[in-house]
């Protein structure tokens, strides 16, 4: 069932099995607020089992670009297009959020972003390969993030 993410009244709906559910819900709400304010886009998510095409696309890019497999179970996913940019998000049980920003135009920006919920450890598969910068969020507390540029075409 599709869930409209509320960034005013943050809820753990769909994320209850995560050990950092509150922080992950704040991270998800932070993304929802960004897209609402910047693009007037309502951020919705579906259970990962109902959004396998999105999860598979993100995992395919991770595998092809960096030979990465995420150990944690995906809980929710979403994909949408705003302003000529295809966006995909997967939220994982560990508290990890992965997003793919893929500009539709040939010469556009394309990248994969990783965000770690407040209170979670850096996943082993990312720890040696990425450095994480910190940012503060009223909704999500301290977010640690990293990214890499996509070189291939997907």
QUIHU-V869977 format. One record per residue. N is the residue number from 1. RES is the residue in one small letter. SS is DSSP state (alpha for helix, beta for strand, coil for the rest). Layout:
BEGIN
n,res,ss
N,RES,SS
N,RES,SS
END
This chain:
BEGIN
n,res,ss
1,x,coil
2,x,coil
3,x,beta
4,x,beta
5,x,coil
6,x,coil
7,x,coil
8,x,coil
9,x,coil
10,x,coil
11,x,coil
12,x,coil
13,x,coil
14,x,coil
15,x,coil
16,x,coil
17,x,coil
18,x,coil
19,x,coil
20,x,coil
21,x,alpha
22,x,alpha
23,x,alpha
24,x,alpha
25,x,alpha
26,x,alpha
27,x,alpha
28,x,alpha
29,x,alpha
30,x,alpha
31,x,alpha
32,x,alpha
33,x,alpha
34,x,alpha
35,x,alpha
36,x,alpha
37,x,alpha
38,x,alpha
39,x,alpha
40,x,coil
41,x,coil
42,x,coil
43,x,coil
44,x,beta
45,x,beta
46,x,beta
47,x,beta
48,x,alpha
49,x,alpha
50,x,alpha
51,x,coil
52,x,alpha
53,x,alpha
54,x,alpha
55,x,alpha
56,x,alpha
57,x,alpha
58,x,alpha
59,x,alpha
60,x,alpha
61,x,alpha
62,x,alpha
63,x,alpha
64,x,alpha
65,x,alpha
66,x,alpha
67,x,coil
68,x,coil
69,x,coil
70,x,coil
71,x,coil
72,x,coil
73,x,coil
74,x,beta
75,x,beta
76,x,beta
77,x,beta
78,x,beta
79,x,beta
80,x,beta
81,x,beta
82,x,beta
83,x,coil
84,x,coil
85,x,beta
86,x,beta
87,x,beta
88,x,beta
89,x,beta
90,x,beta
91,x,beta
92,x,beta
93,x,coil
94,x,coil
95,x,coil
96,x,beta
97,x,beta
98,x,beta
99,x,beta
100,x,beta
101,x,beta
102,x,beta
103,x,beta
104,x,coil
105,x,coil
106,x,coil
107,x,coil
108,x,coil
109,x,coil
110,x,beta
111,x,beta
112,x,beta
113,x,beta
114,x,beta
115,x,beta
116,x,beta
117,x,coil
118,x,coil
119,x,coil
120,x,coil
121,x,coil
122,x,coil
123,x,coil
124,x,alpha
125,x,alpha
126,x,alpha
127,x,alpha
128,x,coil
129,x,coil
130,x,coil
131,x,coil
132,x,coil
133,x,beta
134,x,beta
135,x,beta
136,x,beta
137,x,beta
138,x,coil
139,x,coil
140,x,coil
141,x,beta
142,x,beta
143,x,beta
144,x,beta
145,x,beta
146,x,beta
147,x,beta
148,x,beta
149,x,beta
150,x,coil
151,x,coil
152,x,coil
153,x,coil
154,x,coil
END
